[in-house]
Amino acid sequence: MGLFDRIKRAFTGEDPAIQSQEKEPSRIQFDAYDEGMEKTRKSFSQKINELMADFRTVDESFFEDLEETFISADMGFEMTIAITDALRDEVKMKNAKNSQEVREVIVEKLVDIYEKGEHQSPTIKENPNGPTVLLFVGVNGVGKTTSIGKLAHNLKTEGHHVILAAADTFRAGAIEQLREWGNRTQTEVIFGEAGGDPASVVFDAIEHAQKNQADYVLVDTAGRLQNKVNLMNELEKINRIIERKLGHPAEEVLLVLDATTGQNALIQAKQFQSAVPLTGLILTKLDGTAKGGVILSIRHEMNIPVKYVGLGEQMGDLRAFDPELYMMGLIRDLVE
């Protein structure tokens, strides 16, 4: 059963795990996405429904209006062209004529576009021999350090031993900010002097993690995107230290993006990808924006998996990304 069929099944009441009013884990996760995606869903659905309210026939004028609708919904130019081209073929093949049939084809192709390309797991790659090292990159202000703190909380709640490494030694206050998160989550933080060598902090953190049999080392790094050469050199040095200590690079290099910036988040992702080998994305503040459709643009243009999304302000609101629940949260008002 494909993603589109599973979504329809959930909304027609055929999925008891989702429809149950009991607070089972699946229902709690569904509610979190449903509430967190509300602003994006209302904006997106409103634009589509306004277009369909004036629907007369499927012609080139309709597709031009649809393209404008997708772009205004912050889905990006490349994604917009891909989906409208696919819709032209699908509408003809299915002979869709009325507004409901066309709306369903739009939803189906949105899901198809998301599912296209190489399958990549949204889960974190683990080091079975421990510790698992995660590098976090991203420009200042996107919620990088906050995401590290929240992920530390989640991992500790699951019973893992976590170490934080304050390897952003250049930004004023970065070390103190991570240490504050360490206090809030009762997680040990390894740090050095402000302006010191980030790689030495990572060396000390991994050594400490090995001696104390920690499961994870979460590494905060500087986000100096304005100088890609320095950024690349710094991360290469950090990875050399990790390889020396563990015999392999970091399990994940996670780029943190602010969902409220919309297409600017896609631009940042492209810039970072040209500088560092990204393995996944964390999208913060998804609950606070109507621009959550940028995930579709990133998926279409870059095919980098989203690993976590921020769906609220609380400690536990950094959630593992679930593409099925994300798509449900995006299109619910179009299929109910």
Sequence and secondary structure as in RCSB ss.txt:
>XXXX:A:sequence
MGLFDRIKRAFTGEDPAIQSQEKEPSRIQFDAYDEGMEKTRKSFSQKINELMADFRTVDESFFEDLEETFISADM
GFEMTIAITDALRDEVKMKNAKNSQEVREVIVEKLVDIYEKGEHQSPTIKENPNGPTVLLFVGVNGVGKTTSIGK
LAHNLKTEGHHVILAAADTFRAGAIEQLREWGNRTQTEVIFGEAGGDPASVVFDAIEHAQKNQADYVLVDTAGRL
QNKVNLMNELEKINRIIERKLGHPAEEVLLVLDATTGQNALIQAKQFQSAVPLTGLILTKLDGTAKGGVILSIRH
EMNIPVKYVGLGEQMGDLRAFDPELYMMGLIRDLVE
>XXXX:A:secstr
  HHHHHHHHHTT  HHHH  S  HHHHHHHHHHHHTHHHHHHHHHHHHHHHHT    SHHHHHHHHHHHHHTT 
 HHHHHHHHHHHHHHHHHHT  SHHHHHHHHHHHHHHHHH S    SS    TTS EEEEEE  TTSSHHHHHHH
HHHHHHHTT  EEEEE   SSTTHHHHHHHHHHHHT EEE   TTS HHHHHHHHHHHHHHTT SEEEEE    T
T HHHHHHHHHHHHHHHHHHHSS  SEEEEEEEGGGTHHHHHHHHHHHTTS   EEEEE GGG S TTHHHHHHH
HH   EEEEE SSSGGGEEE  HHHHHHHHHHHHH 
